[in-house]
């Protein structure tokens, strides 16, 4: 068994941010980046480690994706689109619950 340490360069950071914005899972990101074996394991670990550049990029992407969706819904809501108003309010309430769950339990 090799004790070789696999190190990922920062080349995937922009892609990870984009995939995060699209809401893709860590597994899917690895598939899209064509990572296998130890590189895949390294990426999965880094995507789950708070403070790691890959974790931060992924979370930043997710936040940007949510912002983009909410911005579009807000634009439609301003025109009186009742479905957008309802969906925006639902997303807001869900985000409050998810943020609290993440803060309290880390999930």
MDTraj code that builds the backbone (N, CA, C; nanometers):
import mdtraj as md
import numpy as np

residues = "UNK UNK UNK UNK UNK UNK UNK UNK UNK UNK UNK UNK UNK UNK UNK UNK UNK UNK UNK UNK UNK UNK UNK UNK UNK UNK UNK UNK UNK UNK UNK UNK UNK UNK UNK UNK UNK UNK UNK UNK UNK UNK UNK UNK UNK UNK UNK UNK UNK UNK UNK UNK UNK UNK UNK UNK UNK UNK UNK UNK UNK UNK UNK UNK UNK UNK UNK UNK UNK UNK UNK UNK UNK UNK UNK UNK UNK UNK UNK UNK UNK UNK UNK UNK UNK UNK UNK UNK UNK UNK UNK UNK UNK UNK UNK UNK UNK UNK UNK UNK UNK UNK UNK UNK UNK UNK UNK".split()
xyz = np.array([
    [0.0845, -0.1181, 0.0000],
    [0.0000, 0.0000, 0.0000],
    [0.0888, 0.1241, 0.0000],
    [0.0601, 0.2167, -0.0872],
    [0.1410, 0.3368, -0.1020],
    [0.0924, 0.4460, -0.0076],
    [0.1881, 0.5172, 0.0505],
    [0.1554, 0.6310, 0.1357],
    [0.1675, 0.7618, 0.0587],
    [0.1633, 0.7522, -0.0719],
    [0.1763, 0.8679, -0.1589],
    [0.0617, 0.9662, -0.1336],
    [0.0968, 1.0932, -0.1172],
    [-0.0023, 1.1971, -0.0950],
    [-0.0406, 1.2568, -0.2297],
    [-0.1695, 1.2621, -0.2539],
    [-0.2191, 1.3196, -0.3778],
    [-0.2543, 1.4655, -0.3504],
    [-0.1995, 1.5513, -0.4299],
    [-0.2236, 1.6937, -0.4144],
    [-0.2946, 1.7451, -0.5386],
    [-0.4008, 1.8187, -0.5173],
    [-0.4732, 1.8794, -0.6287],
    [-0.4252, 2.0230, -0.6441],
    [-0.3965, 2.0608, -0.7661],
    [-0.3605, 2.1998, -0.7915],
    [-0.4878, 2.2832, -0.7869],
    [-0.4730, 2.4112, -0.8029],
    [-0.5888, 2.5000, -0.7982],
    [-0.6576, 2.5147, -0.9342],
    [-0.6197, 2.4319, -1.0296],
    [-0.6738, 2.4435, -1.1649],
    [-0.8234, 2.4188, -1.1734],
    [-0.8793, 2.3431, -1.0804],
    [-1.0215, 2.3083, -1.0870],
    [-1.1116, 2.4086, -1.0146],
    [-1.0539, 2.5064, -0.9470],
    [-1.1333, 2.5975, -0.8639],
    [-1.2450, 2.6675, -0.9425],
    [-1.2181, 2.7274, -1.0583],
    [-1.3282, 2.7939, -1.1313],
    [-1.4403, 2.6971, -1.1698],
    [-1.4024, 2.5763, -1.2090],
    [-1.5033, 2.4773, -1.2468],
    [-1.5847, 2.4339, -1.1255],
    [-1.5190, 2.4155, -1.0127],
    [-1.5887, 2.3756, -0.8906],
    [-1.6894, 2.4834, -0.8507],
    [-1.6496, 2.6098, -0.8627],
    [-1.7406, 2.7211, -0.8303],
    [-1.8622, 2.7180, -0.9235],
    [-1.8389, 2.6970, -1.0514],
    [-1.9484, 2.6906, -1.1488],
    [-2.0406, 2.5735, -1.1199],
    [-1.9824, 2.4575, -1.0927],
    [-2.0643, 2.3391, -1.0627],
    [-2.1427, 2.3576, -0.9326],
    [-2.0824, 2.4269, -0.8364],
    [-2.1537, 2.4578, -0.7128],
    [-2.2739, 2.5468, -0.7410],
    [-2.2561, 2.6449, -0.8296],
    [-2.3662, 2.7344, -0.8662],
    [-2.4803, 2.6577, -0.9312],
    [-2.4468, 2.5505, -0.9992],
    [-2.5488, 2.4675, -1.0640],
    [-2.6096, 2.3646, -0.9684],
    [-2.5565, 2.3593, -0.8451],
    [-2.6115, 2.2701, -0.7439],
    [-2.5681, 2.1256, -0.7570],
    [-2.4585, 2.1010, -0.8264],
    [-2.4117, 1.9639, -0.8461],
    [-2.3506, 1.9078, -0.7178],
    [-2.3650, 1.7783, -0.6994],
    [-2.3067, 1.7108, -0.5832],
    [-2.1561, 1.6948, -0.6021],
    [-2.0867, 1.6653, -0.4926],
    [-1.9415, 1.6429, -0.4979],
    [-1.9087, 1.5256, -0.5902],
    [-1.9873, 1.4198, -0.5837],
    [-1.9647, 1.3037, -0.6709],
    [-1.9772, 1.3420, -0.8177],
    [-2.0790, 1.4194, -0.8484],
    [-2.1005, 1.4603, -0.9874],
    [-1.9865, 1.5496, -1.0361],
    [-1.9389, 1.6363, -0.9493],
    [-1.8263, 1.7230, -0.9852],
    [-1.7056, 1.6379, -1.0227],
    [-1.6774, 1.5362, -0.9431],
    [-1.5643, 1.4470, -0.9729],
    [-1.5818, 1.3791, -1.1084],
    [-1.7028, 1.3371, -1.1378],
    [-1.7288, 1.2739, -1.2677],
    [-1.7068, 1.3722, -1.3810],
    [-1.7579, 1.4928, -1.3647],
    [-1.7443, 1.5928, -1.4699],
    [-1.5986, 1.6343, -1.4915],
    [-1.5198, 1.6315, -1.3856],
    [-1.3774, 1.6643, -1.3963],
    [-1.2937, 1.5434, -1.4363],
    [-1.3621, 1.4303, -1.4531],
    [-1.2958, 1.3056, -1.4925],
    [-1.1886, 1.2623, -1.3921],
    [-1.2190, 1.2804, -1.2635],
    [-1.1259, 1.2398, -1.1581],
    [-1.1550, 1.0963, -1.1177],
    [-1.0490, 1.0215, -1.0981],
    [-1.0623, 0.8808, -1.0590],
    [-0.9615, 0.8495, -0.9499],
    [-0.9871, 0.7412, -0.8815],
    [-0.8922, 0.6907, -0.7832],
    [-0.8590, 0.7921, -0.6753],
    [-0.7295, 0.8086, -0.6522],
    [-0.6830, 0.8937, -0.5441],
    [-0.7169, 1.0410, -0.5673],
    [-0.7188, 1.0840, -0.6922],
    [-0.7569, 1.2228, -0.7207],
    [-0.9024, 1.2480, -0.6832],
    [-0.9877, 1.1511, -0.7111],
    [-1.1294, 1.1635, -0.6763],
    [-1.1456, 1.1701, -0.5251],
    [-1.0768, 1.0831, -0.4546],
    [-1.0841, 1.0813, -0.3081],
    [-1.0344, 1.2145, -0.2523],
    [-0.9234, 1.2642, -0.3076],
    [-0.8684, 1.3918, -0.2621],
    [-0.9691, 1.5045, -0.2834],
    [-1.0338, 1.5066, -0.3991],
    [-1.1319, 1.6114, -0.4269],
    [-1.2516, 1.5999, -0.3337],
    [-1.3017, 1.4793, -0.3139],
    [-1.4154, 1.4606, -0.2238],
    [-1.3818, 1.5082, -0.0829],
    [-1.2619, 1.4785, -0.0377],
    [-1.2202, 1.5238, 0.0951],
    [-1.2099, 1.6756, 0.1013],
    [-1.1485, 1.7346, 0.0007],
    [-1.1292, 1.8790, 0.0018],
    [-1.2612, 1.9546, -0.0095],
    [-1.3565, 1.8971, -0.0807],
    [-1.4878, 1.9608, -0.0924],
    [-1.5650, 1.9573, 0.0389],
    [-1.5233, 1.8705, 0.1298],
    [-1.5934, 1.8577, 0.2579],
    [-1.5187, 1.9207, 0.3753],
    [-1.4001, 1.9753, 0.3502],
    [-1.3177, 2.0315, 0.4582],
    [-1.3343, 2.1836, 0.4665],
    [-1.4016, 2.2297, 0.5721],
    [-1.4180, 2.3738, 0.5904],
    [-1.2817, 2.4408, 0.5914],
    [-1.2730, 2.5530, 0.5227],
    [-1.1482, 2.6275, 0.5173],
    [-1.0620, 2.5942, 0.3967],
    [-1.0888, 2.4815, 0.3327],
    [-1.0128, 2.4443, 0.2136],
    [-1.0614, 2.5300, 0.0971],
    [-0.9718, 2.5650, 0.0077],
    [-1.0052, 2.6492, -0.1072],
    [-1.1138, 2.5860, -0.1947],
    [-1.1137, 2.4540, -0.2058],
    [-1.2171, 2.3873, -0.2855],
    [-1.3528, 2.3922, -0.2148],
    [-1.3535, 2.3728, -0.0852],
    [-1.4768, 2.3832, -0.0073],
    [-1.5344, 2.5239, -0.0212],
    [-1.4470, 2.6235, -0.0013],
    [-1.4907, 2.7624, -0.0085],
    [-1.5433, 2.7982, -0.1481],
    [-1.4759, 2.7513, -0.2510],
    [-1.5197, 2.7786, -0.3886],
    [-1.6544, 2.7139, -0.4167],
    [-1.6716, 2.5910, -0.3700],
    [-1.7979, 2.5192, -0.3893],
    [-1.9123, 2.5925, -0.3185],
    [-1.8900, 2.6289, -0.1923],
    [-1.9936, 2.6985, -0.1153],
    [-2.0237, 2.8355, -0.1752],
    [-1.9202, 2.9043, -0.2237],
    [-1.9388, 3.0326, -0.2902],
    [-2.0240, 3.0154, -0.4156],
    [-1.9954, 2.9133, -0.4923],
    [-2.0731, 2.8846, -0.6116],
    [-2.2187, 2.8554, -0.5790],
    [-2.2396, 2.7771, -0.4752],
    [-2.3777, 2.7455, -0.4351],
    [-2.4535, 2.8719, -0.3971],
    [-2.3876, 2.9597, -0.3214],
    [-2.4514, 3.0846, -0.2797],
    [-2.4821, 3.1725, -0.4008],
    [-2.3902, 3.1790, -0.4959],
    [-2.4117, 3.2577, -0.6172],
    [-2.5289, 3.2013, -0.6974],
    [-2.5358, 3.0691, -0.7068],
    [-2.6469, 3.0058, -0.7786],
    [-2.7807, 3.0394, -0.7156],
    [-2.7875, 3.0348, -0.5824],
    [-2.9113, 3.0689, -0.5127],
    [-2.9459, 3.2155, -0.5329],
    [-2.8447, 3.3012, -0.5280],
    [-2.8667, 3.4436, -0.5499],
    [-2.9225, 3.4694, -0.6890],
    [-2.8671, 3.4032, -0.7879],
    [-2.9148, 3.4207, -0.9259],
    [-3.0616, 3.3812, -0.9400],
    [-3.0972, 3.2695, -0.8803],
    [-3.2368, 3.2238, -0.8868],
    [-3.3284, 3.3229, -0.8158],
    [-3.2875, 3.3636, -0.6944],
    [-3.3699, 3.4573, -0.6181],
    [-3.3830, 3.5920, -0.6886],
    [-3.2764, 3.6364, -0.7533],
    [-3.2813, 3.7637, -0.8260],
    [-3.3823, 3.7584, -0.9400],
    [-3.3808, 3.6480, -1.0125],
    [-3.4774, 3.6337, -1.1227],
    [-3.6204, 3.6255, -1.0705],
    [-3.6387, 3.5529, -0.9611],
    [-3.7727, 3.5446, -0.9020],
    [-3.8181, 3.6815, -0.8513],
    [-3.7271, 3.7579, -0.7928],
    [-3.7615, 3.8905, -0.7418],
    [-3.8027, 3.9829, -0.8561],
    [-3.7323, 3.9738, -0.9682],
    [-3.7691, 4.0557, -1.0848],
    [-3.9110, 4.0234, -1.1311],
    [-3.9411, 3.8945, -1.1374],
    [-4.0750, 3.8536, -1.1798],
    [-4.1797, 3.8921, -1.0758],
    [-4.1424, 3.8804, -0.9480],
    [-4.2357, 3.9159, -0.8404],
    [-4.2704, 4.0645, -0.8460],
    [-4.1731, 4.1471, -0.8814],
    [-4.1970, 4.2912, -0.8912],
    [-4.3001, 4.3254, -0.9986],
    [-4.3127, 4.2389, -1.0973],
    [-4.4120, 4.2622, -1.2033],
    [-4.5493, 4.2079, -1.1644],
    [-4.5575, 4.1484, -1.0446],
    [-4.6852, 4.0972, -0.9971],
    [-4.7076, 3.9498, -1.0215],
    [-4.6066, 3.8781, -1.0650],
    [-4.6182, 3.7337, -1.0892],
    [-4.6354, 3.6627, -0.9545],
    [-4.7576, 3.6201, -0.9263],
    [-4.7883, 3.5615, -0.7952],
    [-4.7139, 3.4304, -0.7702],
    [-4.6921, 3.3530, -0.8746],
    [-4.6176, 3.2276, -0.8578],
    [-4.4739, 3.2562, -0.8133],
    [-4.4141, 3.3587, -0.8687],
    [-4.2774, 3.3963, -0.8306],
    [-4.2725, 3.4480, -0.6874],
    [-4.3741, 3.5237, -0.6479],
    [-4.3817, 3.5745, -0.5109],
    [-4.3868, 3.4584, -0.4134],
    [-4.4725, 3.3620, -0.4412],
    [-4.4869, 3.2448, -0.3551],
    [-4.3581, 3.1634, -0.3506],
    [-4.2996, 3.1389, -0.4656],
    [-4.1767, 3.0598, -0.4723],
    [-4.0616, 3.1305, -0.4008],
    [-4.0515, 3.2605, -0.4149],
    [-3.9466, 3.3368, -0.3474],
    [-3.9621, 3.3274, -0.1961],
    [-4.0838, 3.3384, -0.1483],
    [-4.1093, 3.3271, -0.0044],
    [-4.0783, 3.1856, 0.0465],
    [-4.1155, 3.0857, -0.0316],
    [-4.0861, 2.9463, 0.0052],
    [-3.9356, 2.9236, 0.0126],
    [-3.8627, 2.9729, -0.0867],
    [-3.7160, 2.9579, -0.0880],
    [-3.6530, 3.0283, 0.0321],
    [-3.7050, 3.1447, 0.0661],
    [-3.6532, 3.2194, 0.1813],
    [-3.6715, 3.1389, 0.3093],
    [-3.7895, 3.0836, 0.3290],
    [-3.8175, 3.0044, 0.4494],
    [-3.7326, 2.8777, 0.4535],
    [-3.7179, 2.8120, 0.3394],
    [-3.6347, 2.6910, 0.3338],
    [-3.4894, 2.7240, 0.3648],
    [-3.4408, 2.8377, 0.3131],
    [-3.3021, 2.8765, 0.3363],
    [-3.2775, 2.9025, 0.4842],
    [-3.3735, 2.9638, 0.5523],
    [-3.3603, 2.9887, 0.6961],
    [-3.3447, 2.8566, 0.7700],
    [-3.4282, 2.7593, 0.7350],
    [-3.4207, 2.6276, 0.7985],
    [-3.2888, 2.5575, 0.7673],
    [-3.2476, 2.5612, 0.6407],
    [-3.1229, 2.4953, 0.6016],
    [-3.0015, 2.5610, 0.6674],
    [-3.0016, 2.6933, 0.6742],
    [-2.8901, 2.7642, 0.7380],
    [-2.8822, 2.7305, 0.8866],
    [-2.9963, 2.7234, 0.9518],
    [-2.9989, 2.6891, 1.0941],
    [-2.9514, 2.5457, 1.1158],
    [-2.9964, 2.4537, 1.0311],
    [-2.9543, 2.3140, 1.0406],
    [-2.8031, 2.3022, 1.0219],
    [-2.7511, 2.3770, 0.9254],
    [-2.6072, 2.3729, 0.8993],
    [-2.5296, 2.4303, 1.0176],
    [-2.5807, 2.5379, 1.0743],
    [-2.5142, 2.6012, 1.1893],
    [-2.5143, 2.5104, 1.3113],
    [-2.6283, 2.4483, 1.3370],
    [-2.6420, 2.3657, 1.4575],
    [-2.5815, 2.2267, 1.4435],
    [-2.5983, 2.1653, 1.3269],
    [-2.5596, 2.0257, 1.3102],
    [-2.4532, 2.0014, 1.2030],
    [-2.4186, 2.1038, 1.1280],
    [-2.3166, 2.0894, 1.0246],
    [-2.3623, 2.0127, 0.9020],
    [-2.4955, 2.0033, 0.8843],
    [-2.5478, 1.9315, 0.7670],
    [-2.6337, 2.0212, 0.6813],
])
top = md.Topology()
chain = top.add_chain()
for i, resn in enumerate(residues, 1):
    res = top.add_residue(resn, chain, resSeq=i)
    for name in ("N", "CA", "C"):
        top.add_atom(name, md.element.get_by_symbol(name[0]), res)
traj = md.Trajectory(xyz[None], top)
